[in-house]
Amino acid sequence: MTSGILDKAPTVEDVVREVSRLRSVVTEAVEEGVESAVKAIKQGRSAAEDAIHDARYTVKQKPLQAVAVVFAVGVLTGSLLGWMSTRRS
């Protein structure tokens, strides 16, 4: 048993109506995606700005500790790079 919709061939008007409906659905989905991406970018930017602010505050409050941390990170990075370059040889 077939449905009444399948019995008749679609008219040009039916096709145009369906294309218009699909266009609306796709347009809404794209707009929602763009809005979501913009919101995520704003949240990420805000989080980055907060992290930078916190880092600046910490450096101002504890400058010697900040220098020591940067020095330690530099030594560790240099050691790791040196170890990796000798290992490849």
N, CA, C and O atoms as a printed pandas DataFrame, in Angstrom:
     atom_number atom_name residue_name chain_id  residue_number  x_coord  y_coord  z_coord
0              1         N          MET        A               1    0.842   -1.173    0.000
1              2        CA          MET        A               1    0.000    0.000    0.000
2              3         C          MET        A               1    0.886    1.234    0.000
3              4         O          MET        A               1    1.751    1.375    0.865
4              5         N          THR        A               2    0.685    2.112   -0.940
5              6        CA          THR        A               2    1.502    3.308   -1.052
6              7         C          THR        A               2    0.728    4.507   -0.554
7              8         O          THR        A               2   -0.501    4.502   -0.487
8              9         N          SER        A               3    1.467    5.516   -0.212
9             10        CA          SER        A               3    0.840    6.726    0.308
10            11         C          SER        A               3    0.417    7.622   -0.846
11            12         O          SER        A               3    0.921    7.470   -1.959
12            13         N          GLY        A               4   -0.476    8.529   -0.606
13            14        CA          GLY        A               4   -0.987    9.423   -1.638
14            15         C          GLY        A               4    0.078   10.357   -2.181
15            16         O          GLY        A               4   -0.008   10.792   -3.329
16            17         N          ILE        A               5    1.080   10.673   -1.374
17            18        CA          ILE        A               5    2.140   11.581   -1.797
18            19         C          ILE        A               5    2.991   10.918   -2.872
19            20         O          ILE        A               5    3.424   11.575   -3.818
20            21         N          LEU        A               6    3.228    9.629   -2.728
21            22        CA          LEU        A               6    4.077    8.921   -3.684
22            23         C          LEU        A               6    3.358    8.632   -4.991
23            24         O          LEU        A               6    4.018    8.333   -5.987
24            25         N          ASP        A               7    2.041    8.709   -5.028
25            26        CA          ASP        A               7    1.284    8.396   -6.226
26            27         C          ASP        A               7    1.382    9.485   -7.281
27            28         O          ASP        A               7    1.328    9.192   -8.475
28            29         N          LYS        A               8    1.523   10.726   -6.865
29            30        CA          LYS        A               8    1.556   11.805   -7.848
30            31         C          LYS        A               8    2.987   12.310   -8.026
31            32         O          LYS        A               8    3.785   12.289   -7.089
32            33         N          ALA        A               9    3.296   12.760   -9.228
33            34        CA          ALA        A               9    4.614   13.316   -9.504
34            35         C          ALA        A               9    4.673   14.726   -8.915
35            36         O          ALA        A               9    3.688   15.462   -8.959
36            37         N          PRO        A              10    5.820   15.096   -8.368
37            38        CA          PRO        A              10    5.910   16.437   -7.786
38            39         C          PRO        A              10    5.855   17.507   -8.871
39            40         O          PRO        A              10    6.419   17.355   -9.955
40            41         N          THR        A              11    5.176   18.567   -8.551
41            42        CA          THR        A              11    5.086   19.689   -9.486
42            43         C          THR        A              11    6.265   20.620   -9.250
43            44         O          THR        A              11    6.991   20.484   -8.266
44            45         N          VAL        A              12    6.442   21.547  -10.142
45            46        CA          VAL        A              12    7.506   22.538   -9.996
46            47         C          VAL        A              12    7.293   23.327   -8.713
47            48         O          VAL        A              12    8.249   23.652   -8.009
48            49         N          GLU        A              13    6.057   23.627   -8.417
49            50        CA          GLU        A              13    5.757   24.367   -7.197
50            51         C          GLU        A              13    6.162   23.577   -5.955
51            52         O          GLU        A              13    6.670   24.143   -4.987
52            53         N          ASP        A              14    5.930   22.248   -5.991
53            54        CA          ASP        A              14    6.324   21.397   -4.860
54            55         C          ASP        A              14    7.842   21.417   -4.681
55            56         O          ASP        A              14    8.346   21.512   -3.561
56            57         N          VAL        A              15    8.547   21.328   -5.783
57            58        CA          VAL        A              15   10.010   21.325   -5.720
58            59         C          VAL        A              15   10.520   22.668   -5.215
59            60         O          VAL        A              15   11.416   22.710   -4.371
60            61         N          VAL        A              16    9.968   23.754   -5.715
61            62        CA          VAL        A              16   10.384   25.094   -5.284
62            63         C          VAL        A              16   10.093   25.278   -3.797
63            64         O          VAL        A              16   10.913   25.835   -3.066
64            65         N          ARG        A              17    8.941   24.817   -3.354
65            66        CA          ARG        A              17    8.574   24.925   -1.944
66            67         C          ARG        A              17    9.558   24.130   -1.067
67            68         O          ARG        A              17    9.997   24.614   -0.024
68            69         N          GLU        A              18    9.892   22.929   -1.494
69            70        CA          GLU        A              18   10.818   22.086   -0.721
70            71         C          GLU        A              18   12.219   22.689   -0.712
71            72         O          GLU        A              18   12.884   22.677    0.324
72            73         N          VAL        A              19   12.675   23.209   -1.836
73            74        CA          VAL        A              19   13.992   23.851   -1.893
74            75         C          VAL        A              19   14.020   25.070   -0.980
75            76         O          VAL        A              19   15.010   25.300   -0.285
76            77         N          SER        A              20   12.963   25.837   -0.976
77            78        CA          SER        A              20   12.880   27.016   -0.116
78            79         C          SER        A              20   12.929   26.607    1.354
79            80         O          SER        A              20   13.609   27.244    2.159
80            81         N          ARG        A              21   12.211   25.547    1.697
81            82        CA          ARG        A              21   12.207   25.054    3.077
82            83         C          ARG        A              21   13.606   24.588    3.485
83            84         O          ARG        A              21   14.087   24.910    4.571
84            85         N          LEU        A              22   14.248   23.827    2.600
85            86        CA          LEU        A              22   15.599   23.345    2.900
86            87         C          LEU        A              22   16.581   24.504    3.036
87            88         O          LEU        A              22   17.467   24.480    3.891
88            89         N          ARG        A              23   16.419   25.516    2.191
89            90        CA          ARG        A              23   17.280   26.694    2.266
90            91         C          ARG        A              23   17.125   27.379    3.613
91            92         O          ARG        A              23   18.113   27.802    4.212
92            93         N          SER        A              24   15.913   27.489    4.086
93            94        CA          SER        A              24   15.666   28.110    5.385
94            95         C          SER        A              24   16.302   27.305    6.509
95            96         O          SER        A              24   16.903   27.870    7.422
96            97         N          VAL        A              25   16.169   25.991    6.440
97            98        CA          VAL        A              25   16.746   25.119    7.477
98            99         C          VAL        A              25   18.268   25.258    7.498
99           100         O          VAL        A              25   18.875   25.385    8.562
100          101         N          VAL        A              26   18.875   25.232    6.309
101          102        CA          VAL        A              26   20.331   25.344    6.231
102          103         C          VAL        A              26   20.795   26.717    6.696
103          104         O          VAL        A              26   21.792   26.825    7.410
104          105         N          THR        A              27   20.087   27.758    6.302
105          106        CA          THR        A              27   20.446   29.123    6.714
106          107         C          THR        A              27   20.399   29.253    8.234
107          108         O          THR        A              27   21.311   29.819    8.837
108          109         N          GLU        A              28   19.353   28.739    8.847
109          110        CA          GLU        A              28   19.248   28.799   10.308
110          111         C          GLU        A              28   20.379   28.027   10.977
111          112         O          GLU        A              28   20.946   28.483   11.970
112          113         N          ALA        A              29   20.707   26.855   10.431
113          114        CA          ALA        A              29   21.778   26.050   11.020
114          115         C          ALA        A              29   23.121   26.775   10.915
115          116         O          ALA        A              29   23.908   26.766   11.862
116          117         N          VAL        A              30   23.377   27.392    9.785
117          118        CA          VAL        A              30   24.634   28.125    9.611
118          119         C          VAL        A              30   24.684   29.321   10.551
119          120         O          VAL        A              30   25.719   29.576   11.168
120          121         N          GLU        A              31   23.597   30.049   10.668
121          122        CA          GLU        A              31   23.561   31.209   11.563
122          123         C          GLU        A              31   23.788   30.789   13.012
123          124         O          GLU        A              31   24.505   31.465   13.750
124          125         N          GLU        A              32   23.181   29.673   13.423
125          126        CA          GLU        A              32   23.389   29.177   14.784
126          127         C          GLU        A              32   24.848   28.781   14.987
127          128         O          GLU        A              32   25.424   29.043   16.043
128          129         N          GLY        A              33   25.444   28.153   13.977
129          130        CA          GLY        A              33   26.852   27.769   14.074
130          131         C          GLY        A              33   27.761   28.971   14.194
131          132         O          GLY        A              33   28.707   28.958   14.981
132          133         N          VAL        A              34   27.489   30.007   13.424
133          134        CA          VAL        A              34   28.293   31.236   13.486
134          135         C          VAL        A              34   28.145   31.890   14.855
135          136         O          VAL        A              34   29.131   32.321   15.454
136          137         N          GLU        A              35   26.914   31.964   15.346
137          138        CA          GLU        A              35   26.683   32.553   16.671
138          139         C          GLU        A              35   27.416   31.770   17.747
139          140         O          GLU        A              35   28.008   32.355   18.653
140          141         N          SER        A              36   27.379   30.473   17.651
141          142        CA          SER        A              36   28.059   29.622   18.626
142          143         C          SER        A              36   29.573   29.821   18.558
143          144         O          SER        A              36   30.239   29.875   19.592
144          145         N          ALA        A              37   30.114   29.929   17.356
145          146        CA          ALA        A              37   31.556   30.144   17.197
146          147         C          ALA        A              37   31.969   31.499   17.754
147          148         O          ALA        A              37   32.996   31.607   18.424
148          149         N          VAL        A              38   31.182   32.528   17.484
149          150        CA          VAL        A              38   31.486   33.864   18.000
150          151         C          VAL        A              38   31.453   33.861   19.528
151          152         O          VAL        A              38   32.308   34.470   20.172
152          153         N          LYS        A              39   30.480   33.186   20.097
153          154        CA          LYS        A              39   30.378   33.098   21.555
154          155         C          LYS        A              39   31.592   32.385   22.139
155          156         O          LYS        A              39   32.135   32.819   23.154
156          157         N          ALA        A              40   32.024   31.289   21.505
157          158        CA          ALA        A              40   33.192   30.546   21.983
158          159         C          ALA        A              40   34.453   31.398   21.879
159          160         O          ALA        A              40   35.303   31.357   22.769
160          161         N          ILE        A              41   34.581   32.163   20.807
161          162        CA          ILE        A              41   35.748   33.035   20.641
162          163         C          ILE        A              41   35.773   34.100   21.737
163          164         O          ILE        A              41   36.822   34.384   22.313
164          165         N          LYS        A              42   34.610   34.683   22.017
165          166        CA          LYS        A              42   34.544   35.710   23.065
166          167         C          LYS        A              42   34.905   35.129   24.428
167          168         O          LYS        A              42   35.620   35.761   25.206
168          169         N          GLN        A              43   34.405   33.912   24.722
169          170        CA          GLN        A              43   34.727   33.273   25.996
170          171         C          GLN        A              43   36.212   32.942   26.084
171          172         O          GLN        A              43   36.830   33.124   27.132
172          173         N          GLY        A              44   36.780   32.459   24.993
173          174        CA          GLY        A              44   38.207   32.143   24.976
174          175         C          GLY        A              44   39.058   33.383   25.159
175          176         O          GLY        A              44   40.051   33.367   25.886
176          177         N          ARG        A              45   38.662   34.461   24.493
177          178        CA          ARG        A              45   39.402   35.719   24.631
178          179         C          ARG        A              45   39.327   36.231   26.062
179          180         O          ARG        A              45   40.323   36.700   26.615
180          181         N          SER        A              46   38.150   36.141   26.655
181          182        CA          SER        A              46   37.984   36.590   28.036
182          183         C          SER        A              46   38.845   35.760   28.984
183          184         O          SER        A              46   39.477   36.304   29.889
184          185         N          ALA        A              47   38.871   34.453   28.778
185          186        CA          ALA        A              47   39.686   33.583   29.626
186          187         C          ALA        A              47   41.173   33.903   29.463
187          188         O          ALA        A              47   41.916   33.917   30.444
188          189         N          ALA        A              48   41.604   34.157   28.233
189          190        CA          ALA        A              48   43.009   34.497   27.985
190          191         C          ALA        A              48   43.369   35.828   28.644
191          192         O          ALA        A              48   44.438   35.960   29.240
192          193         N          GLU        A              49   42.477   36.810   28.536
193          194        CA          GLU        A              49   42.731   38.101   29.167
194          195         C          GLU        A              49   42.813   37.963   30.682
195          196         O          GLU        A              49   43.647   38.602   31.322
196          197         N          ASP        A              50   41.945   37.123   31.258
197          198        CA          ASP        A              50   41.995   36.890   32.707
198          199         C          ASP        A              50   43.312   36.232   33.108
199          200         O          ASP        A              50   43.908   36.601   34.120
200          201         N          ALA        A              51   43.768   35.258   32.321
201          202        CA          ALA        A              51   45.026   34.574   32.626
202          203         C          ALA        A              51   46.202   35.539   32.541
203          204         O          ALA        A              51   47.108   35.488   33.373
204          205         N          ILE        A              52   46.195   36.419   31.540
205          206        CA          ILE        A              52   47.267   37.409   31.403
206          207         C          ILE        A              52   47.250   38.375   32.583
207          208         O          ILE        A              52   48.296   38.723   33.131
208          209         N          HIS        A              53   46.056   38.800   32.961
209          210        CA          HIS        A              53   45.933   39.714   34.110
210          211         C          HIS        A              53   46.462   39.048   35.382
211          212         O          HIS        A              53   47.214   39.657   36.142
212          213         N          ASP        A              54   46.064   37.794   35.607
213          214        CA          ASP        A              54   46.525   37.072   36.795
214          215         C          ASP        A              54   48.041   36.899   36.781
215          216         O          ASP        A              54   48.692   37.043   37.816
216          217         N          ALA        A              55   48.602   36.594   35.621
217          218        CA          ALA        A              55   50.048   36.416   35.518
218          219         C          ALA        A              55   50.774   37.727   35.816
219          220         O          ALA        A              55   51.777   37.734   36.530
220          221         N          ARG        A              56   50.276   38.821   35.279
221          222        CA          ARG        A              56   50.904   40.127   35.542
222          223         C          ARG        A              56   50.837   40.476   37.023
223          224         O          ARG        A              56   51.801   40.988   37.593
224          225         N          TYR        A              57   49.698   40.199   37.639
225          226        CA          TYR        A              57   49.539   40.487   39.062
226          227         C          TYR        A              57   50.525   39.658   39.886
227          228         O          TYR        A              57   51.161   40.169   40.808
228          229         N          THR        A              58   50.641   38.376   39.542
229          230        CA          THR        A              58   51.554   37.495   40.279
230          231         C          THR        A              58   52.996   37.944   40.114
231          232         O          THR        A              58   53.762   37.938   41.078
232          233         N          VAL        A              59   53.373   38.336   38.899
233          234        CA          VAL        A              59   54.747   38.800   38.658
234          235         C          VAL        A              59   55.023   40.069   39.462
235          236         O          VAL        A              59   56.117   40.235   40.000
236          237         N          LYS        A              60   54.043   40.960   39.546
237          238        CA          LYS        A              60   54.240   42.184   40.324
238          239         C          LYS        A              60   54.355   41.890   41.818
239          240         O          LYS        A              60   55.123   42.542   42.525
240          241         N          GLN        A              61   53.592   40.911   42.293
241          242        CA          GLN        A              61   53.606   40.593   43.720
242          243         C          GLN        A              61   54.841   39.778   44.113
243          244         O          GLN        A              61   55.363   39.936   45.217
244          245         N          LYS        A              62   55.312   38.902   43.207
245          246        CA          LYS        A              62   56.430   38.007   43.522
246          247         C          LYS        A              62   57.426   37.992   42.361
247          248         O          LYS        A              62   57.533   36.992   41.652
248          249         N          PRO        A              63   58.153   39.088   42.164
249          250        CA          PRO        A              63   59.040   39.168   40.999
250          251         C          PRO        A              63   60.185   38.152   41.033
251          252         O          PRO        A              63   60.536   37.597   39.992
252          253         N          LEU        A              64   60.767   37.899   42.191
253          254        CA          LEU        A              64   61.875   36.940   42.262
254          255         C          LEU        A              64   61.402   35.519   41.951
255          256         O          LEU        A              64   62.087   34.762   41.264
256          257         N          GLN        A              65   60.249   35.179   42.454
257          258        CA          GLN        A              65   59.703   33.858   42.164
258          259         C          GLN        A              65   59.399   33.736   40.668
259          260         O          GLN        A              65   59.616   32.676   40.081
260          261         N          ALA        A              66   58.907   34.793   40.054
261          262        CA          ALA        A              66   58.615   34.770   38.620
262          263         C          ALA        A              66   59.893   34.567   37.815
263          264         O          ALA        A              66   59.912   33.784   36.865
264          265         N          VAL        A              67   60.960   35.269   38.192
265          266        CA          VAL        A              67   62.244   35.108   37.491
266          267         C          VAL        A              67   62.749   33.683   37.667
267          268         O          VAL        A              67   63.247   33.084   36.714
268          269         N          ALA        A              68   62.628   33.135   38.860
269          270        CA          ALA        A              68   63.089   31.768   39.114
270          271         C          ALA        A              68   62.297   30.760   38.279
271          272         O          ALA        A              68   62.870   29.809   37.746
272          273         N          VAL        A              69   61.011   30.962   38.167
273          274        CA          VAL        A              69   60.190   30.046   37.372
274          275         C          VAL        A              69   60.571   30.131   35.898
275          276         O          VAL        A              69   60.700   29.103   35.233
276          277         N          VAL        A              70   60.749   31.326   35.389
277          278        CA          VAL        A              70   61.138   31.491   33.987
278          279         C          VAL        A              70   62.508   30.869   33.746
279          280         O          VAL        A              70   62.723   30.216   32.725
280          281         N          PHE        A              71   63.433   31.070   34.679
281          282        CA          PHE        A              71   64.761   30.470   34.559
282          283         C          PHE        A              71   64.662   28.950   34.540
283          284         O          PHE        A              71   65.298   28.296   33.713
284          285         N          ALA        A              72   63.870   28.384   35.446
285          286        CA          ALA        A              72   63.725   26.920   35.511
286          287         C          ALA        A              72   63.106   26.373   34.232
287          288         O          ALA        A              72   63.541   25.339   33.725
288          289         N          VAL        A              73   62.108   27.049   33.714
289          290        CA          VAL        A              73   61.482   26.604   32.466
290          291         C          VAL        A              73   62.489   26.665   31.327
291          292         O          VAL        A              73   62.519   25.775   30.477
292          293         N          GLY        A              74   63.308   27.699   31.303
293          294        CA          GLY        A              74   64.334   27.810   30.269
294          295         C          GLY        A              74   65.364   26.708   30.366
295          296         O          GLY        A              74   65.757   26.134   29.351
296          297         N          VAL        A              75   65.808   26.403   31.579
297          298        CA          VAL        A              75   66.783   25.325   31.776
298          299         C          VAL        A              75   66.180   23.984   31.361
299          300         O          VAL        A              75   66.827   23.197   30.670
300          301         N          LEU        A              76   64.962   23.728   31.774
301          302        CA          LEU        A              76   64.320   22.458   31.402
302          303         C          LEU        A              76   64.118   22.344   29.892
303          304         O          LEU        A              76   64.343   21.284   29.309
304          305         N          THR        A              77   63.695   23.434   29.267
305          306        CA          THR        A              77   63.494   23.421   27.816
306          307         C          THR        A              77   64.821   23.202   27.099
307          308         O          THR        A              77   64.904   22.407   26.162
308          309         N          GLY        A              78   65.853   23.907   27.540
309          310        CA          GLY        A              78   67.172   23.733   26.942
310          311         C          GLY        A              78   67.701   22.319   27.128
311          312         O          GLY        A              78   68.272   21.736   26.206
312          313         N          SER        A              79   67.511   21.774   28.310
313          314        CA          SER        A              79   67.961   20.404   28.579
314          315         C          SER        A              79   67.216   19.410   27.700
315          316         O          SER        A              79   67.815   18.489   27.144
316          317         N          LEU        A              80   65.927   19.598   27.580
317          318        CA          LEU        A              80   65.119   18.694   26.762
318          319         C          LEU        A              80   65.530   18.775   25.294
319          320         O          LEU        A              80   65.674   17.747   24.633
320          321         N          LEU        A              81   65.719   19.988   24.784
321          322        CA          LEU        A              81   66.141   20.148   23.393
322          323         C          LEU        A              81   67.533   19.574   23.171
323          324         O          LEU        A              81   67.786   18.935   22.150
324          325         N          GLY        A              82   68.440   19.800   24.126
325          326        CA          GLY        A              82   69.787   19.228   24.022
326          327         C          GLY        A              82   69.751   17.712   24.031
327          328         O          GLY        A              82   70.436   17.067   23.237
328          329         N          TRP        A              83   68.959   17.139   24.921
329          330        CA          TRP        A              83   68.838   15.682   24.996
330          331         C          TRP        A              83   68.249   15.116   23.704
331          332         O          TRP        A              83   68.691   14.077   23.215
332          333         N          MET        A              84   67.247   15.808   23.157
333          334        CA          MET        A              84   66.625   15.320   21.924
334          335         C          MET        A              84   67.590   15.415   20.739
335          336         O          MET        A              84   67.590   14.539   19.875
336          337         N          SER        A              85   68.412   16.469   20.690
337          338        CA          SER        A              85   69.340   16.615   19.549
338          339         C          SER        A              85   70.464   15.589   19.635
339          340         O          SER        A              85   70.912   15.103   18.596
340          341         N          THR        A              86   70.942   15.236   20.841
341          342        CA          THR        A              86   71.987   14.213   20.944
342          343         C          THR        A              86   71.421   12.830   20.703
343          344         O          THR        A              86   72.135   11.933   20.255
344          345         N          ARG        A              87   70.186   12.657   20.987
345          346        CA          ARG        A              87   69.559   11.352   20.802
346          347         C          ARG        A              87   69.366   11.020   19.327
347          348         O          ARG        A              87   69.449    9.851   18.949
348          349         N          ARG        A              88   69.112   12.010   18.493
349          350        CA          ARG        A              88   68.916   11.806   17.058
350          351         C          ARG        A              88   70.224   11.475   16.354
351          352         O          ARG        A              88   70.217   10.811   15.318
352          353         N          SER        A              89   71.323   11.921   16.893
353          354        CA          SER        A              89   72.630   11.717   16.233
354          355         C          SER        A              89   73.071   10.278   16.269
355          356         O          SER        A              89   74.141    9.947   15.759
